[in-house]
């Protein structure tokens, strides 16, 4: 079972300058390979402290030079915010720099604030993602990109540096809604999602993904990839106290960044199912939603994490896992300790799971 580290780059540290914050986060990232993780994942977000990673490929290029064997993944490049030609070029360059260790993950984007500042109509997100994804994936296999619109009219153009190897089985895409699942499957991508709810709630999307993938590609789908907000400590009381505090802080930032209690997704084309989720959260109330979110994360002592992941495996079948370990202003000493504890007591056991 593959395990990854999820870079969120959330600066909720009081008084910490952004430049110093970036350097601190990169120091944590450099601990991930020796700790035994399989892959470093990097998000894309813009304009506020919720996540300060405007170019995941740029951050991963730095880490390509600071690591040797670990894979480097984008989780993901938000396609409607980026020109497909430039994405294809940068992906090929990064893959050359890290000698084929790059894993290309894509996303559609959920934040109205980011869409507004970038000057892109959020209701065009689905069309832009679908069109851009097909152009980029074709370019990564053929070395040539082209497009006839309606969003991206691209001349037949050779990508340099050329792709040196196939990206088959190195393509991932975020699918947080039932509408995204068949599209991710058709693209041949591994489905990624954040654990917002109890594992049983995700079963329908996971099974739908497997069915669509089999129909399109005539082979079984790869294990889905899910992401937890995680803290690990051998002291149960300390682990639970820190998890309740800092994971709750992170979840409040999620509600605020995506304006999930404002219910605008319900009337935004392509995001209607997210609107239904927002209604559930609003009905539950902020405090209850926060408690429920903390309760479904794989966190706590090493054994608690292993037990939670084993239960998840029984529910979902095979899956890949990533842990977000730096978030909500959690002190860096605790982040580093969490990385080391996972590496010593959790990852070796998970590595034996088929």
C-alpha positions in Angstrom: 0.0 0.0 0.0 1.5 3.3 -1.1 1.7 6.2 1.4 2.2 9.8 0.6 2.7 13.1 2.4 0.3 15.9 1.4 1.7 19.4 1.3 -1.0 21.9 2.2 1.2 24.9 2.8 -1.2 26.6 5.3 0.3 29.6 7.1 -1.7 29.8 10.3 1.4 30.4 12.4 1.0 33.7 14.2 3.6 36.3 13.2 5.5 34.0 10.9 6.6 35.8 7.7 5.5 34.0 4.5 9.1 33.5 3.2 10.2 31.9 6.5 7.1 29.8 6.5 8.0 28.5 3.0 11.5 27.5 4.1 10.1 25.8 7.2 7.6 23.8 5.1 10.4 22.7 2.8 12.4 21.4 5.7 9.5 19.2 6.7 9.2 18.0 3.1 12.9 17.0 3.1 12.1 14.7 6.1 9.5 12.7 4.1 11.8 10.6 1.9 14.0 9.3 4.8 10.9 8.7 6.9 9.8 6.1 4.3 6.9 7.7 2.4 6.5 6.8 -1.2 5.4 10.1 -2.7 5.2 13.9 -1.9 2.0 15.5 -3.0 1.6 19.2 -3.6 -1.6 21.3 -4.0 -2.3 24.4 -5.9 -4.0 27.4 -4.2 -3.8 31.2 -4.5 -4.1 34.5 -2.6 -4.5 33.7 1.1 -3.0 31.8 4.0 -5.4 28.8 3.6 -2.8 27.4 1.2 0.1 29.4 -0.3 1.1 27.2 -3.3 0.4 29.1 -6.5 2.5 26.7 -8.6 2.8 23.1 -7.4 5.2 22.2 -10.3 7.6 25.0 -9.2 7.7 23.7 -5.6 8.1 20.1 -6.8 11.0 21.2 -9.0 12.8 22.4 -5.9 12.2 19.1 -4.2 13.3 17.2 -7.2 16.8 18.5 -6.5 16.6 17.8 -2.8 15.4 14.2 -3.0 16.7 11.0 -4.7 14.0 8.3 -5.0 10.7 9.5 -3.7 8.0 10.2 -6.3 6.7 13.8 -6.6 3.0 14.4 -7.3 0.8 17.4 -8.1 -2.5 17.1 -6.2 -3.4 18.7 -8.3 -2.8 21.3 -11.0 -6.1 23.1 -11.3 -6.6 22.9 -15.0 -9.1 25.7 -15.5 -6.6 28.1 -14.0 -3.7 27.2 -16.2 -3.0 27.2 -20.0 -2.8 23.5 -21.2 0.3 24.2 -23.3 2.2 25.6 -20.4 1.1 22.8 -18.1 2.3 20.2 -20.7 5.7 22.0 -21.1 6.3 22.3 -17.3 5.3 18.7 -16.7 7.7 17.4 -19.3 10.5 19.6 -17.8 9.9 18.5 -14.3 9.7 14.8 -15.3 13.1 15.2 -17.0 14.6 16.9 -13.9 13.5 14.2 -11.6 14.2 11.3 -14.0 10.6 10.0 -14.3 9.6 10.4 -10.6 6.8 12.8 -11.4 3.1 11.9 -11.0 0.7 14.2 -12.7 -2.4 15.0 -10.6 -5.2 17.3 -11.9 -8.1 19.1 -10.2 -11.0 21.3 -11.2 -11.0 23.8 -8.3 -13.8 24.6 -5.9 -13.2 28.1 -4.6 -15.2 31.0 -5.9 -12.7 33.4 -4.5 -9.8 32.0 -6.6 -11.9 31.8 -9.7 -13.0 35.4 -9.3 -9.5 36.9 -8.9 -8.1 34.8 -11.7 -10.9 36.2 -14.0 -12.4 32.8 -15.0 -16.1 32.1 -15.0 -16.6 29.3 -12.5 -19.5 27.9 -14.5 -17.0 27.2 -17.3 -14.9 25.0 -14.9 -16.2 21.6 -16.1 -15.8 22.4 -19.8 -12.4 23.8 -19.3 -11.2 20.9 -17.2 -12.5 18.3 -19.7 -11.0 20.0 -22.7 -7.7 20.8 -21.1 -7.2 17.3 -19.6 -7.6 15.5 -22.9 -5.2 17.9 -24.6 -2.5 17.6 -21.9 -2.7 13.8 -21.6 -2.5 13.4 -25.3 0.6 15.7 -25.4 2.3 13.7 -22.6 2.0 10.6 -24.7 2.7 12.0 -28.2 4.9 15.0 -27.5 2.5 17.2 -29.5 -0.3 19.4 -28.2 -3.2 20.8 -30.2 -6.7 22.0 -29.6 -9.7 23.3 -31.5 -11.6 24.9 -28.7 -14.0 26.1 -27.6 -11.8 27.2 -24.7 -8.4 26.4 -25.9 -7.5 26.9 -29.6 -4.0 25.6 -29.8 -1.8 25.2 -32.9 -0.2 21.8 -33.5 2.9 22.3 -31.4 5.8 20.1 -30.3 6.6 20.0 -26.6 10.2 20.4 -25.7 11.7 18.9 -23.8 9.9 15.9 -25.2 8.3 13.4 -22.8 10.8 10.7 -22.3 8.4 7.9 -21.1 4.7 7.2 -20.9 2.6 8.7 -18.2 0.3 5.7 -18.1 -0.4 4.8 -14.4 1.1 8.2 -13.4 -2.1 10.1 -13.9 -4.3 11.1 -10.9 -7.4 13.4 -10.6 -9.4 14.7 -7.7 -13.0 13.6 -7.7 -15.1 15.0 -4.8 -18.5 14.8 -6.6 -20.5 12.1 -8.3 -20.3 14.1 -11.6 -16.5 14.0 -11.6 -16.1 10.3 -11.0 -16.9 9.0 -14.6 -14.7 11.7 -16.1 -11.8 10.8 -13.9 -12.3 7.1 -14.9 -12.6 7.9 -18.6 -9.3 9.8 -18.5 -7.6 6.6 -17.0 -6.7 8.5 -13.9 -6.5 7.3 -10.3 -9.3 8.8 -8.3 -8.2 11.1 -5.4 -10.5 12.4 -2.6 -10.3 14.0 0.8 -11.9 12.2 3.7 -14.8 14.6 4.5 -17.2 11.9 5.7 -17.4 8.4 7.1 -15.9 5.8 4.8 -19.3 4.3 4.1 -20.4 7.6 2.5 -17.5 7.3 0.0 -18.4 3.8 -1.1 -20.8 4.8 -3.8 -18.3 7.0 -5.6 -15.5 4.5 -5.3 -17.6 1.7 -6.7 -18.9 3.9 -9.5 -15.3 4.9 -10.4 -14.3 1.2 -10.6 -17.2 0.4 -12.8 -16.6 3.3 -15.2 -12.9 2.6 -15.3 -13.5 -1.1 -16.2 -15.9 -0.2 -19.0 -13.6 2.4 -20.6 -10.3 0.6 -20.2 -11.2 -3.1 -20.0 -9.1 -3.6 -16.9 -9.5 -3.2 -13.1 -9.2 0.4 -11.8 -6.1 1.2 -9.7 -6.6 1.6 -5.9 -8.3 4.9 -5.1 -6.2 7.5 -3.2 -7.6 9.1 -0.1 -6.2 11.9 2.1 -6.5 12.4 5.8 -5.6 15.3 8.0 -3.4 13.5 10.5 -1.5 13.8 13.7 0.4 10.9 15.2 1.8 10.6 18.7 2.5 7.6 20.9 0.7 9.3 23.9 -3.0 8.7 23.3 -4.2 11.6 25.4 -1.8 14.1 23.7 -2.6 12.8 20.3 -6.3 13.2 20.8 -6.0 16.6 22.3 -3.8 18.0 19.5 -6.0 16.4 16.8 -9.2 17.9 18.2 -7.6 21.3 18.4 -5.6 21.6 15.2 -7.7 19.5 12.9 -10.7 21.5 13.9 -8.8 24.7 13.2 -8.0 23.4 9.7 -11.6 22.4 9.1 -12.8 25.9 10.0 -10.3 27.3 7.4 -11.9 24.9 4.8 -15.4 26.2 5.6 -14.2 29.7 5.2 -12.0 29.3 2.1 -14.7 27.5 0.1 -17.5 29.5 1.7 -19.3 26.2 2.2 -21.9 27.6 4.5 -22.9 30.3 1.9 -24.6 27.7 -0.3 -23.5 29.3 -3.6 -22.3 26.0 -5.1 -26.0 24.9 -5.4 -26.7 27.5 -8.0 -23.3 27.3 -9.8 -23.3 25.2 -13.0 -21.2 22.1 -12.5 -21.1 22.3 -8.7 -24.7 21.4 -7.8 -23.7 18.3 -5.8 -21.3 20.4 -3.7 -24.3 22.6 -2.9 -26.1 19.6 -1.5 -23.1 18.8 0.7 -23.0 22.4 1.9 -26.7 22.2 2.8 -26.0 19.2 5.0 -23.1 21.0 6.7 -25.2 24.1 7.3 -28.1 22.0 8.7 -25.7 20.3 11.1 -24.1 23.5 12.3 -20.5 24.6 12.3 -19.6 22.9 15.6 -21.2 19.5 14.8 -19.7 19.5 11.3 -16.3 20.3 12.8 -16.6 17.4 15.3 -17.7 15.0 12.6 -14.8 15.9 10.4 -12.2 15.3 13.1 -13.8 12.0 14.0 -13.4 10.5 10.4 -9.7 11.3 10.1 -7.1 8.6 10.6 -5.2 10.2 13.5 -4.0 9.4 17.0 -1.6 6.8 18.2 0.1 4.6 15.6 -2.2 1.7 16.5 -5.3 3.9 16.3 -4.2 5.0 12.8 -3.5 1.4 11.7 -6.8 0.3 13.1 -8.7 3.1 11.2 -6.9 2.3 7.9 -7.5 -1.4 8.3 -11.2 -0.7 8.9 -11.2 1.5 5.8 -9.6 -1.2 3.8 -12.4 -3.7 4.7 -15.0 -1.1 3.6 -13.3 0.2 0.4 -11.0 -2.6 -0.6 -7.4 -1.6 -1.7 -6.5 2.1 -1.5 -3.6 4.4 -1.4 -3.2 6.9 1.5 -1.8 10.3 2.0 -1.4 12.2 5.3 -1.6 16.0 5.7 0.6 16.6 8.7 1.3 20.4 8.7 -1.9 22.4 9.0 -3.7 24.9 11.3 -0.6 26.4 12.8 0.5 23.1 14.4 4.0 23.8 15.8 6.8 22.5 13.6 8.3 20.5 16.4 5.0 18.5 16.5 4.8 18.2 12.8 8.3 16.8 12.7 7.5 14.4 15.6 4.4 13.3 13.8 6.4 12.6 10.6 8.9 10.6 12.5 6.4 8.6 14.5 4.4 7.6 11.4 7.6 6.7 9.7 8.8 4.4 12.5 5.5 2.8 13.6 2.9 3.1 10.9 4.5 3.0 7.4 6.5 -0.2 7.9 3.2 -2.0 8.8 1.3 -0.5 5.9 4.0 -1.4 3.5 3.2 -5.1 4.1 -0.5 -4.6 3.1 -1.2 -5.9 -0.4 
